[in-house]
Amino acid sequence: METTTVHRSSAYPNLRLATESRSDSTDRSRSSAYVKVNSAERSDGHDSDFTITLDLPPHHKFTRVALEQISIPKTYYLIEKGWDTFTLRETDETSETTEGKGVAFDVSITFPEGNCSYQDFTQQLVFLLNKNSPRGMTYVVNFNKMNSNAFSTGKYYITVSNTKGGRAHFVLGNALAEQLGMRPNATHAFTDVSGGVQQLKSEFVCNFEAEETLLLHSSLVDEKDSILQAVFANYTAPFTKIVYVNPDPRLNSRRLLQADSNSFTFRLTDENNLPLDIHGQNLVFTLIFF
C-alpha cells in the first residue's frame, strides 16, 4: 500500500513537498517536490527562452527531475521572421564571364510572417516570383496536381517561360524548405520541358502545419541533449493551448544537475533545436523533483 502526503511550503509559494510511504516488502519512504514555473516570472530572456529562480528547498537530496504537466500557447507561426526567405536565381546562359557562360542574377523572395494554408502560400509564391523576377521570366504555380486529370500529390509543380536563354533556380537554406517540399541547404534547378518552358517540382510532400514536435530544454538536465521533455502537438489548432500531462513522470525523468544555484534556464525549440517564438504568451508548467 502506498500513501502520499503533500504540503505547501510557506517559504516557497511555488513549491509543494510530498512524502510517499510504502508499507510493502520494500518498506521505503521517498520524498519529492513539485515546482510551478511561469515564464512571466523570469529574471531574464523571453517567454520561450528564459532564466528563472526555482523554489527548491535548501540542501535537497533530489537526483531526478521530470516535467509533470505543461501548457504551451500555440502562438508560434508557420513562417517566422528570419525564416521567411529563399533566393530566386535566374541565369543568362548566353552571356560570357571570365569564369565561363552563365551570368547569375539573384533576388530574395521573402514571405510575410504568420500562418497560412497552401492556397495562401501558393498565391503569395506566384505573386512574389513574377514581381521579383530579375530577368522578367513568367512563373505559373500549381499545387497538388500537375494537370486537371492528375491525382492530388501534396506537391508543387512550378513552370517558368520567357526564359530568354536562361535558367531558373531556387536556392534554399533551412527556411521554407518544408512548405516548398524541397531539400534544405540546396540549389534546385528548373529542368527543360518543351518550347523553352522549364519546370521544378517538389521532391517531398509539402507541410503547412505549424511545428508539431516541441522540445523543452533545461539547464536542470545533467545530460548531453539537455532535453527535459518532448511534446507532440497533434491536432491542436493555431492560437489555442497545447496541454500535455506526463503519464509516468518517474519513467520519463532525467538526471538532475547538481548545482549550487537555484537559477536555471528553459528553452522551447522544434525537433531541429531551432527556437520557437510564442509571441508574448507565457509558458506555464509543473516540475517534479525526487
Secondary structure, DSSP 8 states (H G I E B T S, - for coil): -EEEEEEE-SS-TTEEEEEEEE-STT--EEEEEEEEEEGGG-SEEETTEEEEE----TT----EEEEEEEEEE----SB-TTS-EEEEEEEEEEEEETTEEEEEEEEEEE--SB---HHHHHHHHHHHHHHH-TT--EEEEEES-SSTTS---S-EEEEEE--TTEEEEEEE-STTHHHHT--SSEEEE-EEEETTEEEEE-SS----S---EEEEEETTB-STT-EEEEEE-TT--TTSEEEEE-S-TTTT-EEB---S-SEEEEEEE-TTS-B---TT---EEEEEE-
